[in-house]
Amino acid sequence: MKRILLLSDTHSYIDGRILEYAAKADEVWHCGDFGSYEVLHALEELKPLRGVFGNIDNEKIRKCVPEVNRFKCEDVEVLMIHIGGYPGKYTTVARKEILEKAPKLFISGHSHILKAMYDDKNKLLHLNPGACGKEGWHRMRTMMRFEIDGSEITNLEIIELGPK
């Protein structure tokens, strides 16, 4: 079993609360727009980090994480793309990746809108953790955490970090 902390759109901001949640996870997944290498480094110092770069991320970050990240966690195929859309509104890149081989879990960021929804057509769970940074139009800073046990994704929780 793996305990996952999922976050996105930090936009160069990280605080003690984010790090506290990260310390309790087995892995931290960041879905882009780190904003600064310091955020990436702070997270990977605590726990194994999986991520993708976002549209605001510089070359240093882009050398550390890919644009599209496909991996397995336990028995769950995961696809992560910063600008990926959501069921019924996937981006061209996401649609291509999903059609080639649909993952069980598709994660995107970018919108700053927290979403957890099932895609019946492609038989996958879509998650967007919203934004836990202070930049952007969102009002509440959010993240998610969940567990992967074999092929099951369980105990999904929304974490509200307070207003930006």
VOBA-1610 file (N, C-alpha, C; in pm, whole numbers, padded with zeros to 5 digits, always signed):
BEGIN
Met+00084-00119+00000Met+00000+00000+00000Met+00088+00125+00000Lys+00047+00224-00079Lys+00118+00352-00086Lys+00022+00465-00051Arg+00067+00554+00035Arg-00007+00676+00067Arg+00049+00788-00020Ile-00040+00850-00097Ile+00001+00949-00196Ile-00050+01087-00156Leu+00037+01188-00164Leu-00004+01327-00154Leu+00003+01384-00295Leu-00107+01439-00343Leu-00117+01493-00478Leu-00137+01644-00470Leu-00048+01718-00535Leu-00061+01862-00536Leu-00021+01917-00673Ser-00051+02043-00695Ser-00023+02107-00822Ser-00022+02258-00802Asp+00035+02326-00899Asp+00027+02472-00907Asp+00069+02541-00777Thr+00189+02507-00732Thr+00245+02575-00616Thr+00294+02716-00651His+00331+02737-00775His+00374+02869-00822His+00477+02933-00728Ser+00582+02856-00696Ser+00694+02900-00612Ser+00661+02911-00464Tyr+00545+02864-00423Tyr+00506+02876-00283Tyr+00501+02738-00217Ile+00565+02728-00102Ile+00554+02606-00021Ile+00561+02651+00125Asp+00484+02586+00209Asp+00484+02623+00349Asp+00491+02498+00437Gly+00495+02520+00565Gly+00507+02411+00662Gly+00392+02311+00656Arg+00273+02357+00627Arg+00158+02266+00621Arg+00171+02169+00505Ile+00212+02220+00389Ile+00233+02132+00274Ile+00341+02029+00307Leu+00450+02075+00365Leu+00560+01984+00400Leu+00519+01883+00506Glu+00433+01924+00598Glu+00384+01833+00702Glu+00303+01719+00639Tyr+00214+01752+00547Tyr+00138+01649+00476Tyr+00231+01562+00392Ala+00329+01622+00328Ala+00423+01546+00246Ala+00501+01446+00331Ala+00539+01486+00450Ala+00616+01397+00538Ala+00537+01273+00578Lys+00405+01282+00579Lys+00320+01169+00618Lys+00286+01076+00501Ala+00324+01115+00379Ala+00295+01035+00261Ala+00411+00939+00232Asp+00383+00837+00151Asp+00491+00750+00102Asp+00553+00810-00023Glu+00471+00876-00106Glu+00517+00943-00226Glu+00443+01075-00240Val+00509+01172-00302Val+00447+01301-00334Val+00441+01311-00486Trp+00323+01344-00538Trp+00304+01364-00682Trp+00266+01510-00704His+00341+01577-00791His+00317+01718-00820His+00286+01732-00969Cys+00170+01787-01000Cys+00124+01793-01139Cys+00153+01927-01207Gly+00272+01979-01184Gly+00319+02092-01262Gly+00294+02229-01206Asp+00365+02325-01265Asp+00374+02463-01218Asp+00433+02467-01077Phe+00550+02403-01064Phe+00626+02414-00940Phe+00657+02561-00915Gly+00699+02628-01022Gly+00731+02770-01013Gly+00877+02798-00981Ser+00935+02715-00897Ser+01077+02731-00863Ser+01136+02596-00831Tyr+01265+02586-00856Tyr+01336+02462-00825Tyr+01334+02436-00675Glu+01331+02540-00595Glu+01330+02523-00449Glu+01210+02442-00401Val+01094+02462-00463Val+00975+02384-00427Val+00998+02237-00460Leu+01045+02210-00582Leu+01072+02073-00624Leu+01172+02008-00528His+01279+02078-00499His+01384+02025-00412His+01332+01998-00270Ala+01254+02089-00216Ala+01200+02071-00080Ala+01115+01945-00071Leu+01036+01920-00175Leu+00950+01800-00174Leu+01031+01673-00192Glu+01128+01673-00285Glu+01204+01551-00309Glu+01302+01521-00196Glu+01332+01620-00114Glu+01415+01596+00005Glu+01339+01513+00109Leu+01206+01528+00110Leu+01123+01458+00209Leu+01085+01317+00167Lys+01039+01303+00045Lys+00981+01176-00001Lys+01010+01157-00149Pro+00994+01034-00199Pro+01005+01016-00344Pro+00902+01105-00415Leu+00949+01173-00520Leu+00866+01269-00591Leu+00846+01225-00735Arg+00721+01226-00778Arg+00687+01204-00919Arg+00617+01331-00964Gly+00644+01373-01087Gly+00580+01496-01132Gly+00594+01518-01280Val+00540+01631-01321Val+00551+01681-01458Val+00576+01830-01449Phe+00635+01884-01556Phe+00652+02029-01556Phe+00526+02095-01610Gly+00507+02219-01568Gly+00393+02298-01613Gly+00437+02410-01703Asn+00342+02485-01750Asn+00369+02592-01846Asn+00454+02705-01790Ile+00460+02724-01658Ile+00542+02831-01603Ile+00681+02784-01560Asp+00707+02653-01567Asp+00832+02598-01514Asp+00949+02621-01609Asn+01064+02654-01549Asn+01183+02688-01626Asn+01262+02563-01667Glu+01372+02585-01737Glu+01455+02476-01790Glu+01508+02386-01679Lys+01546+02444-01567Lys+01602+02364-01457Lys+01499+02261-01409Ile+01375+02303-01396Ile+01269+02210-01354Ile+01239+02111-01466Arg+01237+02157-01591Arg+01208+02071-01705Arg+01313+01962-01724Lys+01432+01983-01671Lys+01534+01878-01675Lys+01512+01772-01567Cys+01432+01804-01468Cys+01408+01713-01355Cys+01283+01627-01372Val+01182+01682-01438Val+01055+01610-01456Val+01009+01624-01600Pro+00938+01522-01653Pro+00894+01527-01793Pro+00765+01606-01811Glu+00727+01624-01937Glu+00599+01688-01968Glu+00483+01590-01949Val+00506+01466-01987Val+00407+01357-01972Val+00474+01249-01889Asn+00409+01208-01782Asn+00465+01104-01696Asn+00365+00990-01686Arg+00406+00874-01736Arg+00324+00752-01729Arg+00404+00654-01644Phe+00341+00603-01540Phe+00411+00512-01450Phe+00309+00420-01381Lys+00361+00319-01314Lys+00276+00230-01233Lys+00306+00255-01087Cys+00201+00259-01010Cys+00212+00262-00864Cys+00133+00142-00815Glu+00202+00050-00751Glu+00141-00080-00720Glu+00092-00139-00853Asp-00038-00167-00865Asp-00092-00223-00990Asp-00176-00121-01066Val-00159+00006-01037Val-00237+00112-01101Val-00151+00185-01204Glu-00198+00186-01328Glu-00134+00263-01435Glu-00177+00409-01418Val-00078+00499-01411Val-00104+00641-01387Val-00051+00722-01506Leu-00128+00821-01546Leu-00087+00916-01649Leu-00102+01055-01590Met+00006+01135-01599Met+00005+01270-01543Met+00050+01369-01650Ile-00032+01472-01673Ile-00002+01579-01769Ile-00052+01710-01708His+00031+01812-01703His-00011+01937-01641His-00135+01995-01710Ile-00127+02019-01839Ile-00243+02071-01913Ile-00304+01952-01987Gly-00396+01884-01921Gly-00453+01762-01976Gly-00603+01765-01996Gly-00669+01863-01938Gly-00814+01866-01947Gly-00879+01768-01851Tyr-00999+01727-01885Tyr-01077+01637-01799Tyr-01175+01561-01888Pro-01243+01459-01835Pro-01333+01378-01918Pro-01428+01462-02003Gly-01428+01430-02133Gly-01509+01504-02228Gly-01441+01628-02284Lys-01333+01672-02220Lys-01261+01793-02261Lys-01110+01774-02253Tyr-01061+01656-02292Tyr-00918+01630-02288Tyr-00844+01713-02392Thr-00720+01749-02361Thr-00634+01816-02458Thr-00591+01712-02563Thr-00535+01761-02671Thr-00489+01672-02779Thr-00388+01570-02727Val-00291+01616-02648Val-00188+01526-02595Val-00250+01422-02503Ala-00338+01464-02414Ala-00401+01370-02321Ala-00487+01269-02397Arg-00565+01316-02492Arg-00652+01227-02570Arg-00568+01120-02641Lys-00458+01161-02701Lys-00369+01068-02771Lys-00314+00962-02673Glu-00266+01006-02559Glu-00211+00914-02459Glu-00317+00817-02407Ile-00436+00867-02382Ile-00544+00784-02329Ile-00590+00682-02433Leu-00598+00725-02559Leu-00639+00633-02666Leu-00535+00524-02690Glu-00407+00559-02678Glu-00302+00458-02696Glu-00310+00351-02590Lys-00326+00393-02465Lys-00339+00299-02354Lys-00402+00374-02236Ala-00527+00348-02214Ala-00597+00419-02106Ala-00539+00379-01970Pro-00502+00478-01890Pro-00456+00448-01754Pro-00577+00421-01664Lys-00552+00377-01545Lys-00660+00365-01446Lys-00682+00500-01377Leu-00574+00580-01371Leu-00578+00710-01304Leu-00513+00815-01394Phe-00589+00919-01428Phe-00537+01031-01506Phe-00537+01156-01420Ile-00421+01221-01411Ile-00406+01339-01326Ile-00364+01458-01411Ser-00432+01569-01390Ser-00392+01695-01453Ser-00395+01807-01350Gly-00338+01919-01386Gly-00338+02038-01301Gly-00383+02156-01385His-00315+02267-01372His-00328+02387-01456His-00452+02472-01430Ser-00568+02412-01419Ser-00692+02490-01411Ser-00714+02558-01276His-00645+02509-01172His-00666+02553-01034His-00805+02512-00984Ile-00872+02423-01055Ile-01005+02375-01016Ile-00993+02232-00968Leu-01023+02208-00843Leu-01018+02073-00787Leu-01129+01989-00849Lys-01092+01871-00901Lys-01190+01781-00961Lys-01154+01638-00928Ala-01256+01559-00902Ala-01243+01414-00890Ala-01365+01359-00963Met-01341+01294-01077Met-01454+01246-01157Met-01415+01120-01233Tyr-01513+01036-01254Tyr-01489+00911-01326Tyr-01526+00929-01472Asp-01440+00880-01560Asp-01462+00883-01704Asp-01515+00745-01745Asp-01646+00735-01762Asp-01709+00608-01800Asp-01661+00558-01935Lys-01643+00649-02030Lys-01603+00610-02165Lys-01466+00541-02166Asn-01370+00597-02094Asn-01234+00545-02093Asn-01202+00460-01971Lys-01299+00444-01883Lys-01284+00362-01762Lys-01163+00404-01678Leu-01159+00533-01645Leu-01049+00584-01564Leu-01100+00687-01464Leu-01024+00704-01358Leu-01052+00808-01259Leu-00967+00929-01293His-01029+01046-01299His-00956+01170-01324His-00949+01251-01196Leu-00828+01297-01163Leu-00808+01384-01047Leu-00733+01510-01088Asn-00776+01622-01034Asn-00704+01748-01042Asn-00707+01804-00899Pro-00590+01819-00836Pro-00588+01861-00696Pro-00613+02009-00672Gly-00644+02083-00777Gly-00660+02228-00761Gly-00523+02293-00751Ala-00510+02395-00670Ala-00383+02467-00655Ala-00353+02490-00508Cys-00229+02463-00469Cys-00194+02489-00328Cys-00100+02609-00314Gly-00075+02678-00424Gly+00002+02801-00418Gly-00087+02922-00396Lys-00027+03038-00399Lys-00102+03162-00373Lys-00126+03245-00498Glu-00074+03200-00614Glu-00095+03270-00740Glu-00214+03211-00814Gly-00291+03295-00881Gly-00405+03246-00960Gly-00536+03294-00903Trp-00642+03254-00969Trp-00774+03307-00934Trp-00849+03224-00831His-00797+03105-00795His-00865+03022-00695His-00871+03095-00560Arg-00967+03060-00480Arg-00981+03123-00348Arg-00924+03036-00237Met-00945+02904-00250Met-00901+02809-00148Met-00782+02731-00200Arg-00678+02721-00121Arg-00562+02638-00155Arg-00596+02493-00123Thr-00577+02404-00221Thr-00619+02264-00203Thr-00512+02165-00251Met-00521+02045-00195Met-00442+01928-00235Met-00533+01807-00216Met-00483+01690-00252Met-00554+01565-00228Met-00458+01462-00170Arg-00515+01368-00100Arg-00437+01251-00063Arg-00526+01129-00077Phe-00460+01017-00104Phe-00532+00892-00124Phe-00434+00777-00107Glu-00488+00657-00113Glu-00404+00537-00102Glu-00422+00451-00225Ile-00314+00385-00263Ile-00319+00284-00368Ile-00276+00154-00305Asp-00366+00057-00310Asp-00340-00074-00253Asp-00366-00177-00362Gly-00259-00229-00420Gly-00275-00319-00533Gly-00332-00244-00651Ser-00453-00285-00691Ser-00519-00218-00805Ser-00629-00122-00759Glu-00640-00100-00629Glu-00746-00016-00574Glu-00696+00123-00534Ile-00775+00223-00568Ile-00751+00361-00526Ile-00856+00391-00420Thr-00812+00418-00298Thr-00906+00432-00187Thr-00874+00554-00101Asn-00968+00582-00012Asn-00952+00686+00091Asn-00913+00822+00035Leu-00975+00861-00075Leu-00948+00990-00136Leu-00999+01102-00043Glu-00911+01196-00013Glu-00946+01309+00072Glu-00906+01439+00005Ile-00988+01539+00023Ile-00957+01674-00019Ile-00897+01745+00101Ile-00786+01813+00080Ile-00721+01889+00187Ile-00734+02037+00154Glu-00801+02110+00238Glu-00811+02255+00223Glu-00708+02319+00312Leu-00620+02398+00253Leu-00511+02462+00325Leu-00545+02603+00368Gly-00664+02648+00337Gly-00705+02781+00373Gly-00703+02875+00253Pro-00755+02994+00272Pro-00759+03090+00160Pro-00618+03133+00122Lys-00606+03169-00005Lys-00474+03212-00051Lys-00446+03352-00002
//
